[in-house]
């Protein structure tokens, strides 16, 4: 994306100074990077420094810049939903209404249970599978269902054989396991590793730059949380979604509110959807991709407050206290 001045995009000229002032007064803890784009052009890039991790591996003190990849954590899930849409448009994966277990014939024993056989891809995309899943423990503990999944000998089976706690489709229950299944469906349908399909159909065509994708013990990309991308690259993907530049029909379906996540916020297909068609991808530590179609605005934020109780503080402050008030 080209770079233009804040004034040309309808912002006050001191937008960069407003972010610096916010950081100096401690209003954006552990902030690492910000990219703001409006009308298809970048109007601001800001990079800081601080302690960082790649998943649970400490990276020490990092000076961030335009080419520094950053953990996306659960923003990964939203991009996996986009990859599923690309595979769906190519006719490589079943429709959301199709049963999940038809993609995995090796689990015929699980499909013998009629209720389990009725689980659809759409249930995974909306995180309404009705299966027991709890990610409230830290992402370093096997008490966290996502970590337990990663420790299991077969991640797919681990998710699919969880006991039912409610009927599928009834309630949103946050689940990295659901994202793992969608990623596996993409791999099964395309015949490619998830990172390779992402490279050839998404990141390279969009010019999103270099990326990394952490793998589990089985060598496969972690579809729930493993993507590492630059804030520039994240903003570029966000712009493509906002503009319906790729798979426009799927993006409309993906961002349609389908189930209540929490008060005032709905969930589409692995994206949070709020009032005014605002869409957000959210990741642990303060990773955010905000899409505001009514303002033609994209805001990408990276931060390092992993598992912190105030990890929403920095991205919310950037959007609500800096960017939005600076629009003239």
C-alpha positions as CSV (number, residue, x, y, z in Angstrom):
1,X,0.0,0.0,0.0
2,X,1.2,3.5,-0.8
3,X,2.0,6.0,2.0
4,X,0.2,9.3,2.2
5,X,0.2,12.1,4.8
6,X,-2.5,12.0,7.6
7,X,-4.0,15.3,6.3
8,X,-4.6,13.7,2.9
9,X,-6.5,10.9,4.5
10,X,-8.7,13.2,6.7
11,X,-6.6,13.1,9.9
12,X,-5.1,15.8,12.0
13,X,-1.4,16.3,11.0
14,X,-0.1,15.5,14.5
15,X,-1.5,11.9,14.5
16,X,2.0,10.4,15.0
17,X,2.7,12.7,18.0
18,X,-0.6,11.6,19.6
19,X,0.6,8.0,19.7
20,X,3.9,9.0,21.2
21,X,2.1,11.0,23.8
22,X,-0.1,8.0,24.7
23,X,2.9,5.8,25.1
24,X,4.8,8.3,27.2
25,X,2.0,8.6,29.7
26,X,1.6,4.8,29.9
27,X,-1.7,4.6,28.2
28,X,-0.6,1.8,25.8
29,X,1.3,-0.8,27.8
30,X,3.7,-3.1,25.9
31,X,2.7,-1.6,22.6
32,X,5.0,-2.9,19.8
33,X,3.6,-1.6,16.5
34,X,0.7,0.3,14.8
35,X,-0.2,0.7,11.2
36,X,-3.2,2.9,10.2
37,X,-4.6,2.8,6.7
38,X,-7.4,4.8,5.2
39,X,-8.9,4.9,1.7
40,X,-6.4,2.2,0.7
41,X,-3.2,4.0,1.8
42,X,-1.0,3.9,4.9
43,X,-1.2,7.1,6.8
44,X,0.8,6.1,9.9
45,X,3.4,3.5,11.0
46,X,4.7,3.4,14.5
47,X,7.1,1.0,16.1
48,X,8.4,0.6,19.6
49,X,10.6,-1.8,21.6
50,X,10.2,-4.3,24.4
51,X,10.3,-7.8,25.6
52,X,8.7,-10.3,23.2
53,X,7.9,-14.0,22.7
54,X,7.3,-16.3,19.8
55,X,4.5,-18.3,21.4
56,X,6.1,-19.4,24.7
57,X,9.7,-18.9,23.6
58,X,11.3,-15.7,24.9
59,X,12.9,-13.5,22.3
60,X,14.4,-11.0,24.7
61,X,14.3,-7.3,24.1
62,X,13.3,-6.5,20.5
63,X,13.5,-3.2,18.6
64,X,10.5,-3.5,16.2
65,X,10.4,-2.1,12.7
66,X,8.5,-2.5,9.4
67,X,10.2,-5.9,8.6
68,X,10.0,-7.4,12.1
69,X,7.5,-10.4,12.2
70,X,5.3,-10.5,15.2
71,X,3.1,-13.2,16.8
72,X,-0.5,-12.8,15.6
73,X,-1.7,-15.3,18.2
74,X,-5.4,-15.8,17.7
75,X,-5.6,-13.3,14.8
76,X,-4.4,-16.4,13.1
77,X,-7.9,-17.9,13.4
78,X,-9.4,-15.1,11.4
79,X,-6.9,-15.5,8.6
80,X,-7.5,-19.3,8.6
81,X,-11.2,-18.6,8.0
82,X,-10.1,-16.4,5.0
83,X,-8.0,-19.3,3.7
84,X,-10.9,-21.7,4.0
85,X,-12.9,-19.2,1.8
86,X,-10.2,-19.2,-0.8
87,X,-10.2,-23.0,-0.8
88,X,-14.0,-23.0,-1.0
89,X,-14.0,-20.7,-4.0
90,X,-11.6,-23.0,-5.7
91,X,-13.9,-26.0,-5.1
92,X,-11.3,-27.7,-2.9
93,X,-13.2,-28.0,0.4
94,X,-16.8,-28.8,1.3
95,X,-19.4,-26.1,2.1
96,X,-19.9,-25.0,5.7
97,X,-23.1,-27.0,6.0
98,X,-21.3,-30.3,5.3
99,X,-20.3,-32.7,8.2
100,X,-16.8,-32.3,9.4
101,X,-16.1,-36.0,9.7
102,X,-16.7,-36.6,6.0
103,X,-13.3,-34.9,5.6
104,X,-11.6,-37.3,8.0
105,X,-12.6,-40.9,7.1
106,X,-9.9,-42.2,9.4
107,X,-12.2,-41.3,12.3
108,X,-15.0,-43.6,11.3
109,X,-15.4,-44.7,14.9
110,X,-16.3,-41.2,16.0
111,X,-18.8,-40.9,13.1
112,X,-20.7,-43.9,14.5
113,X,-22.1,-41.4,17.1
114,X,-25.0,-39.7,15.2
115,X,-24.6,-36.4,17.2
116,X,-20.9,-36.3,16.4
117,X,-21.5,-37.2,12.8
118,X,-23.8,-34.2,12.6
119,X,-21.1,-31.7,13.5
120,X,-20.6,-29.4,10.5
121,X,-17.7,-27.2,9.3
122,X,-20.0,-24.3,10.1
123,X,-20.1,-25.3,13.7
124,X,-16.3,-25.1,13.8
125,X,-16.2,-21.8,12.0
126,X,-18.6,-20.3,14.5
127,X,-17.2,-22.1,17.5
128,X,-20.5,-23.6,18.3
129,X,-19.5,-27.3,18.3
130,X,-21.0,-27.9,21.7
131,X,-17.9,-29.8,22.8
132,X,-16.1,-29.4,26.2
133,X,-13.4,-26.8,25.7
134,X,-11.8,-24.3,28.2
135,X,-9.0,-21.9,27.5
136,X,-9.3,-19.9,30.7
137,X,-6.0,-21.2,32.1
138,X,-2.7,-19.6,30.9
139,X,-1.4,-20.7,27.5
140,X,1.5,-22.3,29.3
141,X,-0.7,-24.8,31.2
142,X,-2.0,-28.2,30.1
143,X,-5.2,-27.2,31.9
144,X,-5.8,-24.9,28.9
145,X,-7.6,-27.0,26.3
146,X,-5.5,-25.6,23.4
147,X,-2.3,-26.6,25.2
148,X,-3.7,-30.0,25.9
149,X,-4.6,-30.4,22.3
150,X,-1.0,-29.5,21.3
151,X,0.3,-32.1,23.7
152,X,-2.0,-34.8,22.3
153,X,-0.6,-37.4,19.9
154,X,-3.4,-36.6,17.4
155,X,-4.7,-33.0,17.5
156,X,-7.6,-33.6,15.3
157,X,-8.9,-36.6,17.2
158,X,-8.3,-34.8,20.5
159,X,-10.8,-32.1,19.4
160,X,-13.3,-34.3,17.7
161,X,-13.7,-36.8,20.6
162,X,-14.3,-34.1,23.3
163,X,-17.5,-34.8,25.2
164,X,-20.6,-32.8,24.4
165,X,-21.7,-30.2,27.0
166,X,-24.5,-28.7,24.9
167,X,-26.2,-29.1,21.6
168,X,-24.1,-28.0,18.6
169,X,-25.1,-24.6,17.3
170,X,-26.5,-23.4,20.6
171,X,-23.7,-21.3,22.1
172,X,-20.4,-19.7,21.2
173,X,-17.5,-21.4,23.1
174,X,-14.1,-20.0,22.4
175,X,-12.1,-22.9,20.9
176,X,-8.6,-23.1,19.4
177,X,-9.6,-26.7,18.6
178,X,-12.3,-25.5,16.2
179,X,-9.6,-23.4,14.3
180,X,-7.3,-26.4,14.2
181,X,-10.0,-28.4,12.5
182,X,-10.7,-25.7,9.9
183,X,-7.0,-25.5,9.2
184,X,-6.9,-29.3,8.8
185,X,-9.8,-29.2,6.4
186,X,-8.0,-26.7,4.2
187,X,-4.9,-28.9,4.2
188,X,-6.9,-32.0,3.4
189,X,-8.7,-30.3,0.5
190,X,-5.8,-28.4,-1.1
191,X,-3.2,-31.1,-0.6
192,X,-0.9,-28.4,0.7
193,X,0.5,-27.4,4.1
194,X,-1.4,-24.5,5.5
195,X,1.5,-22.1,5.3
196,X,2.1,-23.0,1.6
197,X,-1.5,-22.5,0.7
198,X,-1.4,-19.2,2.6
199,X,1.8,-18.1,0.8
200,X,0.5,-18.9,-2.7
201,X,-3.1,-17.7,-2.5
202,X,-3.0,-14.9,0.1
203,X,0.3,-13.4,1.2
204,X,2.2,-13.3,-2.1
205,X,-0.7,-12.2,-4.3
206,X,-1.5,-9.3,-1.8
207,X,2.2,-8.4,-1.4
208,X,1.9,-8.8,2.4
209,X,5.6,-9.5,2.8
210,X,7.4,-12.2,4.7
211,X,5.7,-14.4,7.2
212,X,6.4,-17.3,9.5
213,X,4.1,-20.0,10.9
214,X,5.0,-21.9,14.0
215,X,4.4,-25.6,13.9
216,X,3.3,-28.1,16.5
217,X,5.1,-31.3,17.5
218,X,3.6,-33.0,14.4
219,X,5.3,-30.5,12.1
220,X,2.0,-28.9,11.0
221,X,1.2,-25.2,11.2
222,X,-0.7,-24.2,14.3
223,X,-3.9,-22.9,12.9
224,X,-5.2,-21.5,16.2
225,X,-2.3,-19.2,17.0
226,X,1.0,-19.8,15.1
227,X,1.1,-17.1,12.4
228,X,3.8,-14.5,12.6
229,X,3.4,-11.5,10.3
230,X,4.5,-7.9,10.2
231,X,2.0,-5.1,11.1
232,X,2.3,-3.9,7.5
233,X,1.4,-7.4,6.3
234,X,-1.5,-7.6,8.7
235,X,-2.8,-4.2,7.5
236,X,-2.5,-5.3,3.9
237,X,-4.7,-8.4,4.5
238,X,-7.1,-6.2,6.4
239,X,-7.4,-3.8,3.5
240,X,-8.1,-6.7,1.1
241,X,-10.9,-7.9,3.4
242,X,-12.3,-4.4,3.8
243,X,-12.3,-3.8,0.0
244,X,-13.6,-7.3,-0.8
245,X,-10.5,-7.5,-3.0
246,X,-10.5,-11.3,-2.8
247,X,-13.4,-13.8,-2.4
248,X,-15.9,-11.0,-2.0
249,X,-18.9,-13.4,-1.6
250,X,-17.1,-15.4,1.1
251,X,-16.0,-12.3,3.0
252,X,-19.7,-11.2,3.1
253,X,-20.6,-14.6,4.7
254,X,-17.5,-14.6,6.9
255,X,-18.3,-11.2,8.5
256,X,-22.0,-11.8,8.9
257,X,-23.1,-11.9,12.6
258,X,-24.1,-15.5,13.4
259,X,-23.9,-16.0,17.2
260,X,-23.4,-13.8,20.2
261,X,-19.9,-13.8,21.6
262,X,-20.5,-11.4,24.4
263,X,-22.7,-8.4,25.0
264,X,-22.8,-6.1,22.0
265,X,-20.4,-8.3,20.0
266,X,-21.3,-11.1,17.6
267,X,-19.2,-13.8,15.9
268,X,-19.2,-14.6,12.3
269,X,-16.9,-17.1,10.8
270,X,-13.9,-16.7,13.1
271,X,-14.2,-12.9,13.1
272,X,-15.8,-10.7,15.8
273,X,-18.5,-8.4,14.4
274,X,-19.8,-5.3,16.2
275,X,-22.1,-2.4,15.4
276,X,-21.8,-0.6,12.1
277,X,-20.4,-3.8,10.4
278,X,-17.1,-3.2,12.3
279,X,-15.0,-6.4,12.2
280,X,-12.2,-7.3,14.5
281,X,-9.6,-10.1,14.6
282,X,-8.3,-10.5,18.2
283,X,-5.1,-12.2,19.5
284,X,-3.6,-12.7,22.9
285,X,-1.3,-10.0,24.1
286,X,-3.0,-7.1,22.4
287,X,-2.9,-8.2,18.7
288,X,-5.7,-6.6,16.8
289,X,-6.9,-6.0,13.3
290,X,-9.7,-3.4,13.3
291,X,-11.8,-3.0,10.1
292,X,-14.2,0.0,10.1
293,X,-16.0,0.0,6.7
294,X,-18.1,3.2,7.4
295,X,-14.8,5.1,7.8
296,X,-12.8,3.1,5.2
297,X,-10.3,2.5,8.0
298,X,-7.9,-0.3,8.8
299,X,-5.9,-0.3,12.1
300,X,-3.4,-3.1,12.8
301,X,-1.9,-3.3,16.3
302,X,0.8,-5.6,17.8
303,X,1.7,-5.7,21.5
304,X,3.4,-7.9,24.1
305,X,1.0,-8.1,27.1
306,X,0.6,-11.9,26.6
307,X,-1.8,-13.4,29.1
308,X,-2.0,-10.0,30.8
309,X,-5.2,-8.9,32.5
310,X,-5.0,-5.5,30.7
311,X,-4.1,-6.8,27.2
312,X,-7.0,-5.0,25.6
313,X,-5.8,-1.6,27.0
314,X,-3.2,-0.7,24.3
315,X,-5.3,-1.6,21.1
316,X,-8.4,0.0,22.5
317,X,-6.5,3.2,23.4
318,X,-4.9,3.4,20.0
319,X,-8.3,3.1,18.2
320,X,-10.6,5.0,20.5
321,X,-8.3,7.6,22.1
322,X,-5.9,8.3,19.2
323,X,-7.1,7.2,15.8
324,X,-10.8,7.9,15.8
325,X,-10.6,11.4,17.6
326,X,-7.9,12.4,15.0
327,X,-10.3,12.1,12.1
328,X,-11.2,15.6,11.0
